[in-house]
Amino acid sequence: MIAGKRYLSVLVLLLGTSVVPLKAQSPFIGMEHLFTTPRSYVAKYVSNAPQVDGDLSDQAWQSASWSETFEGIEGDKKPRPRFTTRMKMLWDDEYLYIGAELEEPDVWATLSKRDQVVFHDNDFEVFIDPDNNAHQYFEIEVNALNNIFDLFLSKPYRSGGSALFAWDCPGLKSAVKVRGTLNDATDRDQGWNVEFAIPFKSISLGNSVRIPKSGEIWRINFSRVEWDVKANGATYEKLEHPEHNWVWSPQGVVEMHRPERWGYLQFSRSPSSDTFVLPYSEKQRQYLWAVFYKQNGFYRAHKRYATTLAELGLKSVYQIGTVQNKLVLMASSQQFLLSIQATGHASISINNEGLVK
């Protein structure tokens, strides 16, 4: 989704108003909901691409495993979704293929012009960050009329980013198949399928097309917006109370625009199923994000960033697995750069806008 009250939830961090250094503690205390392990999916390479028609019974799709069923966007904080949603992925040298199956007894849609804000209807959404840097990412939404809303963000809304609505995903193939009847409140439907073929050249930045290598990891997540409706004769009437947000990998908060919380997509050319192993660097990044969240909370309380880790109640050295990692903070009142360093591992940094390098 784009910016809106429901997606601009405030971080609630347990920070006091005193700037007296706190006793050093775990950086994750009070923020456990933001550090659950994201889900992962290993996508297989295919030589014979599926036909993009909304029918997920193609032979190509038979080799792809279904994902876990979607959960509430906040994870265990809310009841499980009342309808099942699941997805699967494949890829070749041109496209990332996405298939999704949405259970829905009342399939409806009203918005039919490209780049209308289709999450005002029930919709299905995909978010892709190829560089895993929490910036420069893509969003594609679709409703049951196969109407597309696609956009690009140079950085998240929390860091002053804005959506580029003029970006249309060139060469995108999409299809919807309704399992039932669209916009007919007199019967009960089974649901609807979504199928995408997203060209790698359309989500590549720079002058060259970025084709994934086997083993490469991107960040990705999927969201389903579900509105409550009631029948009004043969038509549907949308109820204007808050919508439901169901996702593949729980965000921990009602906000999709936190790429660091998205799931992991690993590309594989192996014909057999690969087991995803979380890279050590992802464990290191968790410490960077913990400090980032705490710095944001500190800034809200004091109108400046903390210039030392001690002001945040944190240590400079943490053991991750069997390795000692050092946090190095360089900060002024209005900017900061934090890095994590460990022998035998590349240094990783994050700045005050949440850009990871």
Secondary structure, 3 states (H helix, E strand, C coil): CCCCHHHCCCCCCCCCCCCCCCCCCCCCCCCHHHCCCCCEEEEEECCCCCCCCCCCCCHHHHCCCCCCCCEECCHHHCCCCCCCEEEEEEECCCEEEEEEEEECCCCCCCCCCCCCCHHHCCEEEEEEECCCCCCCEEEEEECCCCCEEEEEECCCHHHCCCEECCCCCCCCEEEEEEECCCCCCCCCCCEEEEEEEEEHHHHCCCCCCCCCCCCCEEEEEEEEEECCEEEECCEEEECCCCCEEEECCCCCCCCCCCHHHCEEEEEECCCCCCCCCCCHHHHHHHHHHHHHHHHHHHHHHHCCCCCCCHHHCCCCEEEECCEEEEEEEEECCCCEEEEEEECCEEEEEEECCCCEC
